[in-house]
Amino acid sequence: MLRTRFAPSPTGYLHVGGLRTALYSYLIAKQVGGKFLLRIEDTDRERFVADGTENILKSLYWAGIMPDEGVAMKGDEIKQVGDKGPYIQSERLDIYKKYAQELLDNGHAYYCFCTTERLEELRNYQQKNKLPTGYDGACLKIDPKEAKKRIDGGEKHVVRLKMPKEGETTFNDLIRGEVTFKNALVDDQVLVKSAGFPTYHLAVVGDDHLMDITHVVRGEEWISSTPKHIQLYKYFGWQAPEFAHLPLLLNPDKSKLSKRQGDVAVADYEKKGYLPEALVNFVALLGWNPGGERELFTLEELVKEFSLEKVSKAGAVFNLEKLDWFNRE
């Protein structure tokens, strides 16, 4: 069964770009009688917003995009529905701990004791000398027994992915076709932060596998992370899902759509009186070209017509005049 997920971080209110990601994930699942799941990725505790999850849910429900599984609204209460939970990452920390230990035990990850100052110096040096930026593997040479001793002594540390430095990683992107990265240029990513929380990279791979996700639809900013994720799937002996990386949303001046340029939260448009049908139709066409002259679709019609093959690689301009036109129609 085709299973997709939308996995936002409650570090703010649902962005229109997030609405588009959720919509596309929902559409490809519904086309084939699959399941659309909502997972909340709340491991970034520094930027956590108390009512972020509630806002994400209310905005999705307002737009008519209801999850079949995962975090859901029942009346005014936030519930978890399904047998693959918990669907909130902060409730899954023991799972990530187990997987991090497995990688360490098998030599696929290592402890890193580098200070923030050292990493900053390294980055400055690399930038100054026009070198690729990334971790230089300094802690890779530390004997595991010595590392254990330092940890027992209370030394601050993180866990890093041991990325192979030979060869290439190639994957087929459902929007961009074949994408290849030289492994030598892929960073040894931090998997577990010094406070013990997993980073996005370890958590997302573990969760997508355990929740049987077959298709991952996400923004193009995650393309460079995909080789790291594919390597983790290989290390664990798991089948990687299909990936589709969506084009950026741009302001009319072609800069990246951001809060500094005005309203970007779905709730802002709801407050201004835009109709959910208008906003959904508008974001559906930000990057997707159905072909022909037709521009007005209901959600049910989008389920029938949508295809990832017709999503552009180029950034999509967020044109408010067009949204106003949809709203009038």
C-alpha positions as CSV (number, residue, x, y, z in Angstrom):
1,M,0.0,0.0,0.0
2,L,1.2,3.5,-0.9
3,R,1.8,5.4,2.4
4,T,2.8,9.1,2.5
5,R,3.4,11.4,5.5
6,F,3.5,15.1,6.3
7,A,5.9,15.6,9.2
8,P,6.1,19.2,10.2
9,S,8.1,20.6,13.1
10,P,6.0,22.7,15.6
11,T,8.5,25.6,15.6
12,G,5.9,28.0,14.2
13,Y,2.5,28.0,12.5
14,L,1.8,26.0,9.3
15,H,3.5,27.8,6.4
16,V,1.9,27.8,2.9
17,G,4.8,25.8,1.7
18,G,4.0,23.2,4.3
19,L,0.4,23.2,3.1
20,R,1.6,22.4,-0.4
21,T,3.8,19.6,0.8
22,A,0.9,18.1,2.8
23,L,-1.5,18.6,-0.1
24,Y,0.7,16.8,-2.6
25,S,1.4,13.9,-0.1
26,Y,-2.3,13.6,0.5
27,L,-3.2,13.6,-3.2
28,I,-0.8,10.9,-4.3
29,A,-2.0,8.7,-1.4
30,K,-5.7,9.2,-2.1
31,Q,-5.3,8.5,-5.9
32,V,-4.5,4.9,-5.2
33,G,-6.5,4.3,-2.0
34,G,-3.3,4.7,0.1
35,K,-2.9,6.3,3.5
36,F,-1.8,9.8,4.4
37,L,-0.2,10.1,7.8
38,L,0.6,13.1,10.0
39,R,3.7,12.9,12.3
40,I,4.9,15.7,14.5
41,E,8.7,16.2,14.5
42,D,9.2,18.1,17.8
43,T,12.9,17.3,18.6
44,D,14.0,20.9,18.1
45,R,13.3,21.9,21.7
46,E,14.9,25.4,21.4
47,R,12.5,26.6,18.8
48,F,9.4,24.7,20.0
49,V,6.2,26.7,19.9
50,A,3.6,25.6,22.5
51,D,0.5,25.8,20.3
52,G,2.4,24.9,17.1
53,T,0.9,21.3,16.8
54,E,-2.7,22.6,17.4
55,N,-2.2,25.3,14.7
56,I,-0.8,22.7,12.2
57,L,-3.8,20.5,12.7
58,K,-6.4,23.2,12.6
59,S,-4.9,24.6,9.4
60,L,-4.9,21.2,7.7
61,Y,-8.5,20.5,8.7
62,W,-9.6,23.9,7.6
63,A,-8.0,23.1,4.2
64,G,-9.8,19.7,4.1
65,I,-6.6,17.7,4.3
66,M,-7.4,15.1,7.0
67,P,-4.8,12.6,8.1
68,D,-5.9,8.9,8.0
69,E,-3.4,8.0,10.7
70,G,-1.1,9.7,13.2
71,V,-1.7,12.9,15.0
72,A,-5.4,14.0,14.6
73,M,-8.0,16.3,16.1
74,K,-11.0,14.6,17.9
75,G,-13.3,17.5,18.8
76,D,-10.9,20.0,20.5
77,E,-8.5,17.3,21.6
78,I,-5.2,16.2,19.9
79,K,-5.2,12.4,19.7
80,Q,-3.0,9.8,18.1
81,V,-4.7,7.3,15.7
82,G,-3.1,4.1,14.4
83,D,-0.9,1.2,15.4
84,K,2.5,2.6,14.4
85,G,2.8,5.3,17.1
86,P,3.7,7.2,19.0
87,Y,3.4,9.7,16.1
88,I,5.1,12.5,18.1
89,Q,8.9,12.3,18.0
90,S,9.6,13.4,21.6
91,E,7.7,10.3,22.7
92,R,10.0,8.0,20.6
93,L,13.4,8.9,22.1
94,D,14.1,5.3,23.3
95,I,13.7,4.1,19.7
96,Y,16.3,6.6,18.4
97,K,18.7,5.7,21.2
98,K,18.5,2.0,20.3
99,Y,19.2,2.8,16.6
100,A,22.1,5.2,17.4
101,Q,23.7,2.4,19.6
102,E,23.3,-0.1,16.8
103,L,25.2,2.2,14.4
104,L,27.9,2.8,16.9
105,D,28.2,-1.0,17.6
106,N,28.5,-1.8,13.9
107,G,31.1,1.0,13.3
108,H,28.7,3.0,11.1
109,A,28.8,6.0,13.5
110,Y,31.2,7.5,16.0
111,Y,31.5,9.8,19.0
112,C,32.7,13.3,18.3
113,F,34.0,15.6,21.1
114,C,34.8,18.7,19.0
115,T,33.8,22.0,20.7
116,T,31.6,24.6,19.0
117,E,34.8,26.8,18.9
118,R,36.8,24.2,17.0
119,L,34.0,23.6,14.5
120,E,33.6,27.4,13.9
121,E,37.4,27.7,13.3
122,L,37.3,24.8,10.9
123,R,34.3,26.3,9.0
124,N,36.1,29.7,8.8
125,Y,39.3,28.1,7.5
126,Q,37.4,26.1,4.9
127,Q,35.4,29.2,3.7
128,K,38.6,31.4,3.6
129,N,40.5,28.8,1.5
130,K,37.4,28.1,-0.7
131,L,37.2,24.5,0.4
132,P,34.0,22.4,0.7
133,T,32.6,23.1,4.2
134,G,31.9,20.1,6.4
135,Y,33.3,18.1,9.3
136,D,36.9,16.9,8.8
137,G,36.6,13.6,10.6
138,A,39.0,14.5,13.4
139,C,37.2,12.3,16.0
140,L,37.0,9.3,13.7
141,K,40.5,8.3,14.8
142,I,39.6,8.1,18.5
143,D,39.7,4.5,19.8
144,P,36.1,3.5,20.9
145,K,37.5,2.5,24.4
146,E,39.1,5.9,24.9
147,A,35.8,7.5,23.7
148,K,33.9,5.5,26.2
149,K,36.3,6.6,29.0
150,R,35.8,10.3,28.0
151,I,32.0,9.9,28.0
152,D,32.1,8.2,31.4
153,G,34.2,11.2,32.6
154,G,31.3,13.5,31.6
155,E,32.8,15.0,28.4
156,K,30.3,16.6,26.1
157,H,29.9,14.8,22.8
158,V,27.6,14.1,19.8
159,V,27.2,11.0,17.6
160,R,28.1,11.4,13.9
161,L,27.3,9.3,10.9
162,K,30.4,7.6,9.3
163,M,29.8,8.4,5.7
164,P,31.8,6.4,3.1
165,K,34.2,8.8,1.3
166,E,34.6,6.7,-1.9
167,G,32.2,6.5,-4.8
168,E,28.9,8.1,-5.4
169,T,25.3,8.0,-4.1
170,T,22.6,8.0,-6.8
171,F,18.9,8.1,-6.4
172,N,15.9,8.6,-8.6
173,D,13.9,11.7,-7.7
174,L,10.2,11.5,-8.8
175,I,10.4,15.2,-9.9
176,R,14.0,15.7,-10.9
177,G,15.0,12.3,-12.3
178,E,18.5,10.8,-11.5
179,V,20.4,12.8,-8.8
180,T,24.1,11.9,-8.0
181,F,26.3,13.1,-5.1
182,K,30.0,12.4,-4.7
183,N,30.3,10.7,-1.2
184,A,33.6,12.6,-0.5
185,L,31.6,15.9,-0.5
186,V,28.8,14.5,1.9
187,D,29.3,15.5,5.5
188,D,29.6,13.2,8.5
189,Q,26.2,14.4,9.8
190,V,25.4,14.7,13.6
191,L,22.8,12.0,14.4
192,V,22.5,12.6,18.2
193,K,23.0,16.0,19.7
194,S,24.9,16.6,23.0
195,A,21.7,16.9,24.9
196,G,20.8,13.3,23.8
197,F,18.0,14.3,21.3
198,P,18.3,12.9,17.8
199,T,18.7,15.2,14.8
200,Y,16.2,15.2,12.0
201,H,18.4,12.8,10.0
202,L,18.3,9.8,12.4
203,A,14.7,10.3,13.5
204,V,13.2,10.7,10.0
205,V,14.9,7.6,8.6
206,G,13.8,5.4,11.6
207,D,10.3,6.8,11.7
208,D,9.7,6.5,7.9
209,H,10.9,2.9,8.1
210,L,8.8,1.9,11.1
211,M,5.7,3.6,9.8
212,D,6.0,1.9,6.4
213,I,6.3,5.1,4.4
214,T,6.7,4.4,0.7
215,H,6.8,7.9,-0.7
216,V,8.5,11.0,0.8
217,V,7.4,14.4,-0.5
218,R,9.5,17.3,0.9
219,G,11.1,20.6,0.0
220,E,14.1,20.8,-2.2
221,E,16.3,22.0,0.7
222,W,16.4,18.4,1.8
223,I,18.0,17.1,-1.5
224,S,21.6,17.4,-0.1
225,S,20.6,15.4,2.9
226,T,19.2,12.5,0.9
227,P,22.6,10.7,0.4
228,K,23.0,10.6,4.2
229,H,19.5,9.2,4.6
230,I,20.1,6.6,1.9
231,Q,23.3,5.6,3.6
232,L,21.4,5.1,6.9
233,Y,18.9,2.9,5.1
234,K,21.8,0.8,3.8
235,Y,23.5,0.5,7.2
236,F,20.2,-0.7,8.8
237,G,19.5,-3.0,5.8
238,W,16.1,-1.3,5.1
239,Q,14.4,-0.5,1.8
240,A,14.5,3.3,1.2
241,P,11.3,5.0,0.1
242,E,10.8,6.9,-3.1
243,F,11.7,10.6,-2.9
244,A,10.2,13.7,-4.5
245,H,11.7,17.1,-3.8
246,L,9.4,20.1,-4.4
247,P,10.6,23.4,-5.9
248,L,11.0,26.4,-3.7
249,L,8.2,29.0,-3.3
250,L,9.5,32.4,-4.4
251,N,8.4,36.0,-3.9
252,P,7.7,38.0,-7.1
253,D,11.3,39.3,-6.9
254,K,12.5,35.6,-7.0
255,S,13.8,35.6,-3.4
256,K,12.7,32.7,-1.2
257,L,9.3,33.2,0.3
258,S,9.8,34.2,3.9
259,K,8.1,35.8,6.9
260,R,10.1,39.0,6.3
261,Q,8.1,39.5,3.1
262,G,4.7,39.3,4.7
263,D,2.1,36.7,5.5
264,V,3.2,33.1,5.0
265,A,1.1,31.2,7.6
266,V,-2.1,29.5,6.5
267,A,-3.9,31.0,9.5
268,D,-3.1,34.5,8.2
269,Y,-5.0,33.8,5.0
270,E,-7.9,32.2,6.9
271,K,-8.1,35.4,9.1
272,K,-8.2,37.6,6.0
273,G,-11.2,35.8,4.8
274,Y,-9.7,33.7,2.0
275,L,-11.7,30.5,1.3
276,P,-9.9,27.1,1.9
277,E,-10.9,26.0,-1.6
278,A,-9.1,29.1,-3.1
279,L,-5.9,28.6,-1.1
280,V,-5.8,24.9,-1.8
281,N,-6.3,25.4,-5.5
282,F,-3.7,28.2,-5.5
283,V,-1.0,26.1,-3.7
284,A,-1.7,23.1,-5.9
285,L,-0.7,25.1,-9.0
286,L,2.5,26.4,-7.4
287,G,4.8,24.2,-9.3
288,W,2.3,21.7,-10.8
289,N,1.1,22.3,-14.3
290,P,-1.9,20.2,-15.2
291,G,-1.6,21.0,-18.9
292,G,-4.4,22.7,-20.9
293,E,-6.3,25.9,-19.9
294,R,-8.1,24.7,-16.8
295,E,-7.2,26.4,-13.5
296,L,-10.1,25.7,-11.1
297,F,-10.2,22.3,-9.3
298,T,-12.0,21.0,-6.3
299,L,-10.0,18.9,-3.8
300,E,-11.7,15.7,-5.3
301,E,-10.8,16.8,-8.8
302,L,-7.2,17.4,-7.7
303,V,-7.1,13.8,-6.4
304,K,-8.0,12.6,-9.9
305,E,-5.8,15.0,-11.9
306,F,-2.6,15.5,-9.9
307,S,0.7,13.9,-10.8
308,L,4.2,14.4,-9.5
309,E,5.6,14.0,-13.1
310,K,4.0,17.4,-14.0
311,V,5.7,19.2,-11.1
312,S,8.3,21.6,-12.2
313,K,11.9,21.6,-10.9
314,A,12.1,25.5,-11.1
315,G,10.9,27.7,-8.2
316,A,7.2,28.8,-8.2
317,V,6.3,32.4,-7.7
318,F,3.8,33.2,-5.0
319,N,1.5,35.7,-6.7
320,L,-1.1,37.3,-4.4
321,E,-3.1,38.7,-7.3
322,K,-3.6,35.2,-8.5
323,L,-4.7,34.1,-5.1
324,D,-7.2,37.0,-5.0
325,W,-8.5,35.8,-8.5
326,F,-9.0,32.3,-7.2
327,N,-10.8,33.6,-4.1
328,R,-13.2,35.7,-6.3
329,E,-13.9,32.8,-8.6
